[in-house]
Each structure stands twice: as structure tokens, then as C-alpha cells.
């Protein structure tokens, strides 16, 4: 976690717009003492690009933060390396929505390939994942929406409108959710089982 500094909050990317190495500047601060005497020091910062507000808490100035709201989006190490790289780039490029949509679709495709769904195009792989119960029917429908959004951009379809940041964010959110469902949660379950077995 970054330190609570006087003028800037050093983050890898803005939790609102996803811009890389944002200029997140100090706006306001407040120190509060809880009923048990615990001191909580809060600072509010704003991203120079999107004007999104970020709140950070630490035990005191120049100390490591304990909480940041909203939390910066991280891509889990449990995802396959290629899918993780696509998804990380998609988050970083939310300010370029067409690119973010295509990268999110590439992350989805890469996750399916990591589950040995390699035949045919993305359309066939999504349907195959649903038939194999790797994803739900609803997730398959959402995946097809992301695929179609990306197709419009990849093929420069003049009749399709360019996506905005909100649409790009929805595509990225789906790719993150798919990664959680297919890789992150199963990995956590396996770690939990190993931990429980080691404790007995």
C-alpha cells in the first residue's frame, strides 16, 4: 500500500479512470478519534485526469495507508499470464474505450483457451464453455455481448457507435468476473483446503 503523503497519493492507476501512474493530488484531510482512543487519519485526493475523488486512511502522515476508497483494481495472480496481461492493459486503457473493449475480449478468449477450449472462434468457445458448465448460461450471454462489442471495434463497423468509457468498464468488469469465477475462486478454495489439511 502507498504512503499517505502531503501532496500526492502514489497509485499504479486511478481507481476511477484507470489511467496509468495518475496525478492524484491532495484536497482535504481529517483526523478522527474513535471511542476506544484509536486515531484514524484521512486524506482526500483527486485525479487530475478524471476528477475522481480517492480517500485514503493511515495511522498518521507519511505512514502506509491501511485503506483506499475506491480500491484500485488489481488483476489476480491466479489468472493465466496472458489473460492477466490483456486484462491489466484493458484496465489501464479505459480512457481509450474501443481499445479497452478489444483487450477485455482478448482476456476472455485467453481465459477460455487456458481451459483447453481452443477450437473454432470465440463464439464457439463461449458456447462450449457453457455446455461444459465452466460458465453459466447467463455468463455465456454476457460473454457474447462483450464479443460482439469487440467485433464492432475490430472490424471498424461504421454502423456501430464507438463505445464510451461506461461501456468499456462493463466489458472489463465482465472479464474480471469471469476470471474470478474460472480461476481466482477455485485457486482460493484449493489454498483453503491445503491450509485446513495442514492445520489438522
Secondary structure, 3 states (H helix, E strand, C coil): CCECCCCECCCCECCCCCCECCCEEEEEEEEEECCCCCEEEEEEEEECCCCCEEEEEECCCCCEEEEEECCCCCCCCCCCHHHHHHHHHHHHCCCCHHHHHHHHHHHHHHHHHHCCCCCCCHHHHHHHHHHCCCCCHHHHHHHHHHHHHHHHHHCCCCCCCCCCHHHHHHHHHHHHHHHHHHHHHHHHHHHHHHHHHHHC
